[in-house]
Amino acid sequence: MKRSLGILLLTMSFMTLLSSCEKKELLNHKTVYGEATINNKTYSQYTTIGEGVSNKYWYLPLGVDNHFIIKEGVCYLQLFLRDDEEKDAENFWLILIGCRADAHFPIVGKEYEIVAENRVDLGNIYNSFYWSGKLRDFYRDHPESESYGIAGLSIPPTHEKFIPLDGSIQFLKGDAESGEYSISYHLRSEDHAPDETYRIVGKLNGKLKMVD
């Protein structure tokens, strides 16, 4: 938290020295963390400096930082996918994934199964299973379910609820010391979306972070 605040203050101080044109260019600077195809259309996972400074997407479960968060024995991953030139703030695809994080997590090369689990209320982006702790409670009450995770897809523009997903994620490479990891994922909604089936394939680079 202190590090993020320091970076924010440094950025704001630097921006006061720039011209309006330079400020706009800086705020629009984009960092891309990964990409995915949803039903064969390609989207990117990225954030801009302006979005970080303004906290534009404050309501996302994991914010706009590109972290894999471990909280209370559960690892949460967030895929925030958009067109490269998307202007509509609500027109994004959001996937939230949760899986059990034991002492050996993550194992590079291991495929972690994602199973649509109706016994856990996925909620929506404003009250997700990350904030509610429902997945944590489910793992605690059902230790036999430790071997797989769950995932939900939030669809634009309404983002009313998470649609359950099946599939898998895999940690392709990583460094336990730095916390930097790369993952791939293959997800699908199958019969869980009444109007359309969603098939998602992608890769993401992120940093593993422990939170209280």
TALINFEN-V41003 format. One record per pair of residues at least 12 apart in sequence whose ideal C-beta (glycine too) atoms are under 7 Angstrom apart, sorted by the first residue. I is the first residue (numbers start at 1). J is the second residue. Records with the same first field share a line. If there is no record, write none. Layout:
# TALINFEN-V41003
I->J, J
This chain:
# TALINFEN-V41003
8->53
11->49, 53
12->53
26->49
27->48, 49, 50
28->48, 50
29->48, 49
30->46, 48
31->46, 47
32->44, 45, 46
33->45, 46, 66, 204, 205, 206
34->202, 203, 204, 205
35->202, 203
36->79, 81, 200, 201, 202
37->201, 202
38->81, 93, 198, 200
39->198, 199
43->81, 82, 83, 93
44->81, 82, 84
45->79, 80, 81, 204
47->64
51->64
52->64
56->89
59->125, 126
60->78, 80, 94, 125
61->78, 96, 125, 128, 130, 131
62->76, 78, 130
66->206, 207
67->206, 207, 209
68->181, 206, 207, 208, 209
69->209, 211
70->101, 208, 210
71->211
72->133, 136
73->100, 101, 136, 139
74->98, 100, 101, 135, 136, 139
75->98, 99, 101, 105
76->96, 97, 98, 130
77->97
78->96
79->95, 202, 204
80->92, 94
81->93
90->156, 157
91->156, 157
92->156
93->155, 156
94->125, 154
95->151, 153, 187, 200
96->128, 130, 151, 152, 162
97->114, 149, 151, 169
98->129, 135, 149, 150
99->112, 149
100->139, 146, 149
106->171, 174, 181
107->171
108->171, 173, 174
110->170, 171
111->168, 170
112->149, 168, 169, 170
113->147, 148, 168
114->148, 149, 150, 151, 165, 166, 167, 168, 169, 187
115->148, 150, 166
116->164, 165, 166, 192
117->150
119->138
120->134, 135, 138, 150
121->134
122->152, 162, 164
123->162
124->154, 159, 160, 161, 162
125->154, 159
135->150
151->165, 187
152->164, 165
153->165, 189, 198
163->189, 192, 193
164->192
165->187, 188, 189
166->188, 190
167->185, 186, 187, 188
168->186
169->183, 185
170->183, 184
171->183
172->184
179->207, 208, 209
180->207
181->206, 208
182->203, 205
183->203, 204
184->203
185->202
186->201
187->200
188->200
